[in-house]
Amino acid sequence: MNVSIEIKEKDNIFYVQLTGEIDAYTAPRVKEKLMEAAKGDSVKLNIDLSNVSYMDSTGLGVFVGVFKQLRANNGYMELTGMTERLQRLFDITGLADVMNINTEVEGRV
């Protein structure tokens, strides 16, 4: 399956809607788009994962990379709309303890 990436900017916050699967095949494209949005100082990303049906370790690596870039430049990332399955993946890896995760879908534009 493919992934669709929709990014909208409003009030200096980038709202990202991901749909589909994030795996070894689609992760490079997701990473490219998110890293592009995360460029600059104090960038804020709100990433909605409610329509992500599958994510593997490659996908997790994308979020770690974006998180590190944002953090280095005083940016902020919030993951929203995470399914129980994805939440468990972030919990098991310990990423839920470091990243801001909101299980509700908020801030859609």
C-alpha positions in Angstrom: 0.0 0.0 0.0 1.0 3.6 -0.5 0.9 6.5 1.9 -0.7 9.9 1.4 0.7 13.0 3.1 -1.3 16.2 3.4 0.4 19.2 5.0 -1.4 22.5 5.8 0.0 25.5 7.6 -2.0 27.7 9.8 -0.8 30.1 12.5 2.8 28.9 12.2 1.7 25.3 12.9 2.1 22.6 10.3 -0.8 20.1 10.4 0.1 16.8 8.8 -2.4 14.1 7.9 -0.9 10.7 7.1 -3.0 8.0 5.6 -1.9 4.4 4.7 1.1 2.4 5.7 4.5 3.7 6.9 7.0 1.0 6.2 10.4 0.5 4.4 8.8 1.3 1.1 6.9 4.5 2.1 9.1 5.8 4.9 11.6 7.7 2.7 8.8 9.8 1.2 7.3 10.5 4.6 10.7 11.4 6.0 11.4 13.8 3.1 8.1 15.6 3.5 8.2 15.9 7.3 11.9 17.0 7.4 11.1 19.7 4.8 8.2 20.9 7.0 10.5 20.7 10.1 13.2 23.0 8.7 13.8 26.3 10.5 13.6 27.5 14.1 10.7 26.9 16.4 8.7 24.9 13.9 5.6 23.2 15.3 4.3 20.0 13.7 0.9 18.4 14.6 0.9 14.9 13.0 -2.4 13.1 12.8 -1.9 9.3 12.6 -5.6 8.3 12.9 -5.6 7.0 9.3 -2.3 5.1 9.5 -3.1 1.4 9.3 0.4 0.0 9.8 3.8 1.2 10.8 7.1 -0.7 11.2 10.4 0.2 12.7 11.4 2.2 9.6 8.4 4.4 10.3 9.4 4.8 13.9 12.8 5.9 12.7 11.3 8.6 10.6 9.6 10.1 13.7 12.7 9.9 15.8 14.7 11.7 13.1 12.1 14.5 12.7 11.8 14.8 16.5 15.6 15.2 16.9 15.7 17.8 14.1 12.8 19.8 15.7 14.3 19.5 19.2 17.7 20.8 18.0 16.0 23.9 16.6 13.6 24.6 19.5 10.7 23.0 17.6 7.8 21.0 18.8 6.0 17.8 17.5 2.7 16.4 18.7 1.4 13.1 17.4 -2.4 12.8 17.5 -5.1 10.3 16.7 -2.9 7.3 17.4 -4.7 4.0 17.3 -4.2 1.5 20.2 -1.9 -0.5 17.9 0.4 2.4 17.1 0.3 3.6 20.7 1.5 0.2 21.8 4.4 0.4 19.3 5.4 3.7 20.8 5.0 2.4 24.3 7.1 -0.7 23.8 9.9 1.3 22.2 9.9 3.9 25.0 9.2 6.7 22.5 5.9 7.5 24.2 7.9 8.6 27.2 9.9 11.2 25.1 7.4 12.3 22.5 4.2 14.3 23.0 1.4 11.9 22.1 -2.3 12.8 22.2 -4.6 9.9 21.4 -7.4 12.3 20.5 -7.6 13.8 17.0 -7.2 17.5 17.4 -6.3 20.5 15.4 -7.4 19.3 12.0 -7.4 22.0 9.4 
